[in-house]
């Protein structure tokens, strides 16, 4: 009862309700919230701290910044937001200001990527059939609604966009802050408010065991120095019976291409993947032909914390 009362007290203030409504749209940093609400940073920081302490918002550090979004699957916060009148003048003004901030965020992200040369899509660079890959990924999803989805190496956030209609909550992690900036701008522009983004190392995910019923790794493993460790970490965060979707290149002899794109591995065989996923039931791989063949492996976790073969 005490935790519920704490949450209700935290939400029972006009500015904090406005913050909840804004963060339901996606993650915002403090400077963006200051620009939207027109209040001082110390004042908003105090409101945000109270909402985080009450479990209504989550604070995700990223470099020198921090992003705030609704706590995963917090039904109380979403119920309170649903009860706010759509014609409230404060909320309408906040929505207009948020749209301006999000447009500026997208513009800044695009400029940064043009300067650094990192606005780059690997599937296009490798001439992989993007539509066929996306269709295969959607076909391989487990039936029914997904409660919690994790995308490791989310890049531009395209996979989160595809899975958004099927999932209650989504989390994308990437080691690159630049890629997260692009993904954040993309998802906000699409109005996907139930997706969060976090900077993280795929070998040491800052996530508890067994928290996701779907984990995806798309075109990530061929960069891994230690594929076994990366897969072990992906399986660790799967719930018993959860599904790992792994999409990567089949073995190829294009050493020049691998060197040009800094690939650590020239694709993977079915036997390698099955051996590394020793604690999972691995379905027959789906081949996606192109100039290079991509393969999609779907693996089902059979234990709480699988021990993968070395």
C-alpha positions in Angstrom: 0.0 0.0 0.0 2.8 2.4 0.9 4.4 2.2 -2.6 1.0 3.0 -4.2 0.5 6.0 -1.9 4.0 7.2 -2.7 3.3 7.0 -6.4 0.0 8.8 -6.1 1.5 11.6 -4.0 4.3 12.0 -6.5 1.9 12.3 -9.4 -0.5 14.7 -7.6 1.1 17.9 -8.9 0.4 19.7 -12.2 4.0 19.9 -13.4 4.6 16.2 -12.6 1.5 15.1 -14.4 2.7 17.1 -17.4 6.1 15.4 -17.2 4.4 12.0 -17.1 2.4 12.9 -20.2 5.5 14.1 -22.0 7.6 11.0 -21.1 4.8 8.8 -22.4 5.8 10.0 -25.9 9.4 8.7 -25.4 12.6 9.7 -23.7 13.5 13.3 -23.0 16.6 14.8 -21.3 16.4 17.6 -18.8 17.4 20.3 -21.2 14.6 19.3 -23.6 12.1 19.3 -20.8 13.2 22.7 -19.6 12.7 24.0 -23.2 9.2 22.4 -23.4 7.9 23.4 -20.0 9.7 26.8 -19.7 10.6 26.1 -16.1 14.0 26.2 -14.4 16.3 23.2 -14.5 16.6 22.9 -10.7 12.8 22.9 -10.3 12.3 20.3 -13.0 15.1 18.2 -11.7 13.4 18.0 -8.3 10.1 17.0 -9.9 11.9 14.3 -12.0 13.7 13.0 -8.9 10.4 12.5 -7.1 8.8 10.7 -10.1 11.9 8.4 -10.4 11.9 7.7 -6.6 8.2 6.8 -6.8 8.8 4.4 -9.7 6.8 6.3 -12.2 9.8 7.4 -14.4 13.1 5.7 -15.1 16.3 7.7 -15.4 18.8 6.3 -17.9 22.3 7.8 -17.8 24.1 8.2 -21.1 27.5 9.9 -21.0 27.1 13.3 -19.4 23.4 13.3 -20.0 20.4 11.3 -18.7 17.1 10.4 -20.3 13.8 10.1 -18.6 10.9 7.8 -19.8 8.0 6.0 -18.2 9.1 3.1 -16.1 8.6 -0.2 -17.9 5.1 -1.5 -17.8 4.0 1.0 -15.1 0.3 0.6 -15.4 -0.5 3.4 -12.9 1.4 6.1 -14.8 -0.3 5.1 -18.1 -3.7 5.0 -16.4 -3.2 8.5 -15.0 -2.1 9.8 -18.4 -5.1 8.1 -20.1 -7.4 10.1 -17.7 -6.0 13.5 -18.7 -8.3 15.4 -20.9 -7.1 15.7 -24.5 -8.3 19.3 -24.6 -6.3 20.5 -21.6 -4.6 23.7 -22.7 -1.3 23.0 -20.8 -1.0 19.5 -22.4 -1.8 20.9 -25.9 0.9 23.6 -25.5 3.3 21.0 -24.2 2.6 18.8 -27.2 3.3 21.7 -29.6 6.5 22.5 -27.8 7.6 18.9 -27.8 7.1 18.6 -31.5 9.5 21.6 -32.0 12.0 20.0 -29.7 11.8 16.6 -31.4 12.2 18.3 -34.8 15.3 20.1 -33.6 16.6 16.8 -32.2 16.1 15.0 -35.5 17.8 17.9 -37.4 20.8 17.9 -35.0 21.1 14.1 -35.2 21.1 14.2 -39.0 23.7 16.9 -39.1 26.0 15.0 -36.7 25.7 11.8 -38.8 26.5 13.7 -42.0 29.6 15.2 -40.4 30.8 11.9 -38.9 29.8 9.7 -41.8 28.0 7.2 -39.5 24.6 7.6 -41.0 25.1 4.3 -42.8 23.0 1.2 -43.3 25.0 -2.0 -43.4 22.3 -4.0 -45.1 22.3 -1.5 -48.0 26.1 -1.4 -48.1 26.2 -5.2 -48.3 23.3 -5.2 -50.8 21.2 -7.4 -48.6 17.5 -7.6 -49.3 16.1 -5.5 -46.5 12.4 -6.2 -47.3 13.0 -10.0 -47.3 15.0 -9.8 -44.1 12.3 -7.8 -42.3 9.6 -10.2 -43.6 11.6 -13.2 -42.3 12.0 -11.6 -38.9 8.3 -10.9 -38.5 7.5 -14.4 -39.6 9.8 -15.9 -37.0 8.2 -14.0 -34.1 6.5 -16.2 -31.5 2.7 -16.0 -31.6 0.6 -13.6 -29.6 1.5 -10.3 -27.9 5.1 -9.7 -26.7 5.4 -8.3 -23.2 9.1 -7.2 -23.3 11.4 -7.0 -26.3 15.2 -6.3 -26.3 17.1 -5.3 -29.5 20.9 -5.7 -29.0 22.8 -3.4 -31.3 19.6 -1.5 -32.2 21.4 0.9 -34.6 18.8 3.2 -36.2 16.0 1.6 -34.2 14.3 0.1 -37.3 13.6 -3.2 -35.7 12.0 -1.5 -32.7 9.7 0.3 -35.2 8.8 -3.0 -36.8 8.0 -4.7 -33.5 6.2 -1.8 -31.9 2.7 -3.0 -32.8 3.3 -6.4 -31.3 5.0 -5.4 -28.0 4.0 -3.9 -24.8 7.5 -2.5 -24.1 10.7 -2.3 -26.1 14.3 -1.6 -25.2 17.0 -1.0 -27.7 20.7 -1.0 -26.6 23.7 0.1 -28.6 27.3 1.0 -27.7 27.2 4.1 -29.9 25.7 7.3 -28.6 25.5 8.6 -32.2 23.4 5.7 -33.2 21.2 6.1 -30.2 20.7 9.7 -31.1 19.5 8.7 -34.5 17.2 6.0 -33.1 15.8 8.3 -30.5 14.9 10.9 -33.2 13.4 8.2 -35.4 11.2 6.7 -32.8 10.1 10.0 -31.4 9.1 11.1 -34.9 7.0 8.0 -35.3 5.3 8.5 -31.9 6.5 5.2 -30.5 6.4 6.0 -26.8 6.7 2.6 -25.4 10.3 2.1 -26.7 13.3 3.0 -24.5 16.9 3.3 -25.6 20.1 2.8 -23.6 23.8 2.8 -24.1 25.2 -0.6 -23.2 27.9 -3.1 -23.9 26.5 -6.4 -25.4 28.9 -8.4 -23.2 27.7 -6.7 -20.0 24.1 -5.8 -20.3 22.9 -3.7 -17.3 19.7 -5.8 -17.1 18.5 -8.6 -14.8 18.2 -12.2 -15.7 15.1 -13.4 -17.5 13.5 -10.1 -18.2 12.6 -10.4 -21.9 10.4 -12.8 -23.9 12.1 -11.8 -27.1 15.7 -10.8 -27.7 17.0 -9.8 -31.2 20.5 -9.5 -32.5 20.5 -8.3 -36.1 23.8 -8.0 -38.0 25.7 -7.7 -34.8 27.5 -11.0 -34.1 30.0 -10.7 -37.0 31.6 -7.7 -35.1 31.9 -9.6 -31.8 35.4 -10.5 -30.6 33.8 -13.2 -28.5 30.5 -14.5 -30.1 30.0 -17.1 -27.4 30.1 -14.5 -24.6 27.7 -12.2 -26.6 25.2 -14.9 -27.1 25.5 -16.1 -23.5 24.6 -12.6 -22.4 21.6 -12.5 -24.8 20.3 -15.8 -23.5 20.8 -14.7 -19.9 18.3 -12.0 -20.1 15.7 -14.3 -21.8 12.8 -15.6 -19.8 12.4 -19.4 -19.8 10.7 -20.2 -23.1 11.7 -16.9 -24.5 12.9 -16.5 -28.1 16.3 -15.3 -29.4 16.2 -14.1 -33.0 19.7 -14.0 -34.5 20.2 -12.6 -38.0 23.7 -12.6 -39.5 25.7 -13.6 -42.5 26.2 -17.2 -43.7 29.9 -18.1 -44.2 31.4 -16.4 -47.3 34.8 -16.0 -48.9 34.6 -12.2 -49.4 37.6 -11.3 -47.2 38.0 -8.0 -49.0 34.4 -7.0 -47.9 34.9 -8.2 -44.3 38.1 -6.1 -44.1 36.5 -3.0 -45.7 33.6 -3.1 -43.2 35.7 -4.1 -40.2 33.9 -7.5 -39.7 35.6 -9.8 -37.2 34.0 -12.9 -38.7 33.1 -13.9 -42.3 29.7 -15.3 -41.4 28.6 -18.2 -39.3 27.5 -21.8 -40.0 24.5 -23.5 -38.6 26.7 -25.8 -36.6 28.6 -23.0 -35.0 25.4 -21.2 -33.9 23.8 -24.4 -32.6 27.0 -25.2 -30.7 27.2 -21.8 -29.1 23.5 -21.9 -28.2 23.8 -25.2 -26.4 21.2 -24.3 -23.8 18.5 -23.5 -26.3 16.3 -25.3 -28.9 17.4 -23.9 -32.2 15.0 -24.1 -35.1 16.3 -24.8 -38.7 17.8 -21.6 -40.0 16.0 -19.5 -42.7 18.3 -18.6 -45.6 17.8 -15.1 -47.2 19.7 -15.1 -50.5 21.4 -12.1 -52.0 24.9 -11.2 -53.1 25.7 -12.4 -49.6 23.4 -14.9 -48.0 21.9 -13.9 -44.6 20.6 -16.5 -42.2 18.0 -16.2 -39.5 18.2 -18.5 -36.5 15.4 -18.7 -33.9 16.3 -20.2 -30.6 14.1 -20.9 -27.7 15.5 -20.7 -24.1 14.9 -23.9 -22.1 16.4 -22.8 -18.8 16.5 -19.7 -16.6 20.2 -19.1 -17.2 21.6 -21.1 -20.0 25.2 -22.3 -20.1 26.5 -22.0 -23.6 29.1 -24.2 -25.1 32.6 -22.8 -25.3 
